[in-house]
Amino acid sequence: YQDTLKGIPWHPAFGNHDIGYGATGIAAQINRTTTTTDDDNGEWQMPSPYYTVSYDIPGGGYVQVIVVDTTTLSPSVTRETSSEGGISTATQMSRIQTQMAALYEIFEATTVTPRPTWLLGMGHYQMFSYGEKGDNSEMFSYLQPFLSHYGVHAYFCGHDHMNELLQYGST
């Protein structure tokens, strides 16, 4: 598989295990975007904790992916982002507000013509899940309004370590 994937960009999202390494681990992942190594010819693309990328669709249109730092939007999930880990609620709210302001700008830019043919969201934490982790009310409060308002076609996540297809709202 290694040769098959060579040259295809990877657009990761931070998860709870990444946050466990602290600011140094986060910076290392972001810095890898601009550092070429023997095993990476620029495939790793994580310019910041939250960002957007677009790709042209052969035959017309484009897909846009908005990558969200769900560890910030849902601080209660892991010790490293919560009061339990020494992060004050004021700091948690400041981080949430900073990302929400940036996400507003990113999402608002999707309303410019031509709109993305496919608008996708991606983050680590789930909003809804029938799995072990269950539903996440913080994600529902902070991210779901963006997804609904801007007409996101699908949201991809992985925290619950299972394959699940859920539909929210009307079709």
C-alpha positions as CSV (number, residue, x, y, z in Angstrom):
1,Y,0.0,0.0,0.0
2,Q,2.9,2.4,0.6
3,D,3.6,2.9,-3.1
4,T,-0.1,3.3,-3.9
5,L,-0.5,6.1,-1.4
6,K,2.8,7.9,-2.3
7,G,2.1,11.5,-3.4
8,I,-1.4,11.6,-2.0
9,P,-1.8,14.4,0.6
10,W,-2.9,13.5,4.1
11,H,-5.1,16.0,6.0
12,P,-5.2,15.0,9.6
13,A,-7.2,16.3,12.5
14,F,-6.0,16.4,16.1
15,G,-7.5,13.8,18.5
16,N,-7.3,13.2,22.2
17,H,-4.1,11.1,21.9
18,D,-2.4,13.9,20.0
19,I,-3.2,16.4,22.7
20,G,-1.7,14.1,25.3
21,Y,1.8,15.1,24.0
22,G,1.1,18.7,24.8
23,A,2.1,21.8,22.9
24,T,5.3,20.2,21.7
25,G,3.5,17.3,20.1
26,I,1.0,19.6,18.4
27,A,3.7,21.9,17.1
28,A,5.6,18.9,15.7
29,Q,2.6,17.8,13.7
30,I,2.0,21.2,12.3
31,N,5.7,21.8,11.6
32,R,5.9,18.5,9.7
33,T,3.7,20.2,7.0
34,T,6.7,22.4,6.0
35,T,9.4,19.8,6.7
36,T,10.3,17.2,4.1
37,T,11.5,13.9,5.5
38,D,12.7,10.7,3.8
39,D,9.3,9.1,4.3
40,D,7.2,12.1,3.4
41,N,7.4,14.2,0.2
42,G,4.9,16.7,1.3
43,E,2.0,14.3,1.8
44,W,1.5,15.4,5.4
45,Q,-0.6,18.5,5.3
46,M,-1.7,20.0,8.6
47,P,-1.0,23.7,8.5
48,S,-2.9,24.5,11.7
49,P,-5.2,22.8,14.3
50,Y,-8.2,23.8,12.1
51,Y,-8.1,24.5,8.4
52,T,-9.7,23.9,5.0
53,V,-8.6,22.3,1.8
54,S,-10.2,22.1,-1.7
55,Y,-9.8,19.7,-4.6
56,D,-11.2,20.0,-8.1
57,I,-13.5,17.3,-9.2
58,P,-12.7,15.9,-12.7
59,G,-15.5,17.0,-15.0
60,G,-16.3,20.1,-12.9
61,G,-17.0,21.4,-9.5
62,Y,-14.9,20.9,-6.3
63,V,-14.9,19.3,-2.9
64,Q,-14.0,21.4,0.1
65,V,-13.1,19.8,3.5
66,I,-13.1,21.8,6.7
67,V,-10.9,20.2,9.3
68,V,-11.9,21.1,12.9
69,D,-9.9,20.8,16.1
70,T,-12.6,19.0,18.1
71,T,-10.3,18.6,21.2
72,T,-10.8,22.4,21.6
73,L,-14.5,22.4,20.9
74,S,-15.1,19.5,23.4
75,P,-12.7,20.1,26.3
76,S,-14.4,17.8,28.8
77,V,-13.5,14.6,26.8
78,T,-9.9,14.4,27.8
79,R,-7.9,15.4,30.9
80,E,-5.4,17.4,28.8
81,T,-8.1,19.9,27.7
82,S,-10.3,20.0,30.8
83,S,-10.4,21.5,34.3
84,E,-9.3,18.1,35.6
85,G,-6.0,18.6,33.8
86,G,-5.6,22.2,35.1
87,I,-7.1,24.0,32.2
88,S,-9.4,26.8,33.6
89,T,-12.9,27.1,32.2
90,A,-11.9,30.7,31.1
91,T,-9.0,29.2,29.0
92,Q,-11.3,26.5,27.6
93,M,-13.9,29.2,26.6
94,S,-11.2,31.4,25.1
95,R,-9.9,28.5,23.0
96,I,-13.5,27.6,21.9
97,Q,-14.3,31.3,20.9
98,T,-11.0,31.7,19.0
99,Q,-11.7,28.6,16.9
100,M,-15.4,29.5,16.5
101,A,-14.4,32.9,15.1
102,A,-12.0,31.2,12.6
103,L,-14.5,28.6,11.6
104,Y,-17.1,31.3,11.0
105,E,-14.7,32.9,8.5
106,I,-13.9,29.5,6.8
107,F,-17.6,28.5,6.6
108,E,-18.7,32.0,5.4
109,A,-16.2,31.8,2.6
110,T,-18.1,28.7,1.3
111,T,-21.1,30.8,0.4
112,V,-19.2,32.6,-2.3
113,T,-20.1,31.5,-5.8
114,P,-19.2,29.0,-7.0
115,R,-20.1,27.0,-3.9
116,P,-18.4,23.7,-3.2
117,T,-20.1,20.8,-5.0
118,W,-19.4,18.8,-1.9
119,L,-18.8,20.5,1.5
120,L,-17.4,18.1,4.1
121,G,-16.5,18.5,7.7
122,M,-13.9,16.4,9.5
123,G,-12.7,16.2,13.1
124,H,-11.8,13.5,15.6
125,Y,-14.7,13.6,18.0
126,Q,-18.2,12.5,17.1
127,M,-21.5,14.4,17.6
128,F,-23.6,11.3,17.7
129,S,-22.7,7.7,18.2
130,Y,-24.3,4.4,19.1
131,G,-20.8,3.2,20.1
132,E,-19.1,3.2,23.5
133,K,-18.4,7.0,23.6
134,G,-22.0,7.9,22.8
135,D,-23.3,11.3,21.9
136,N,-21.2,14.5,22.5
137,S,-23.2,17.5,23.6
138,E,-20.3,19.9,23.4
139,M,-19.8,19.0,19.7
140,F,-23.5,19.3,19.1
141,S,-23.6,22.8,20.7
142,Y,-20.5,24.2,19.0
143,L,-20.1,22.4,15.6
144,Q,-23.6,21.3,14.6
145,P,-24.9,24.8,14.0
146,F,-22.2,25.4,11.5
147,L,-22.8,22.1,9.7
148,S,-26.5,22.8,9.5
149,H,-26.4,26.5,8.6
150,Y,-23.8,26.1,5.8
151,G,-25.2,22.9,4.3
152,V,-22.4,20.5,5.0
153,H,-23.0,17.3,3.2
154,A,-21.2,14.9,5.6
155,Y,-19.1,15.0,8.7
156,F,-16.3,12.4,9.2
157,C,-14.9,11.5,12.6
158,G,-13.1,8.6,14.3
159,H,-13.0,8.9,18.1
160,D,-15.4,5.9,18.7
161,H,-13.2,3.5,16.7
162,M,-16.0,2.0,14.7
163,N,-17.7,2.3,11.3
164,E,-21.1,4.0,11.6
165,L,-23.3,5.9,9.2
166,L,-25.8,8.2,10.9
167,Q,-28.2,10.8,9.4
168,Y,-29.2,13.9,11.3
169,G,-32.2,16.0,10.3
170,S,-34.3,15.8,7.2
171,T,-33.1,14.6,3.8
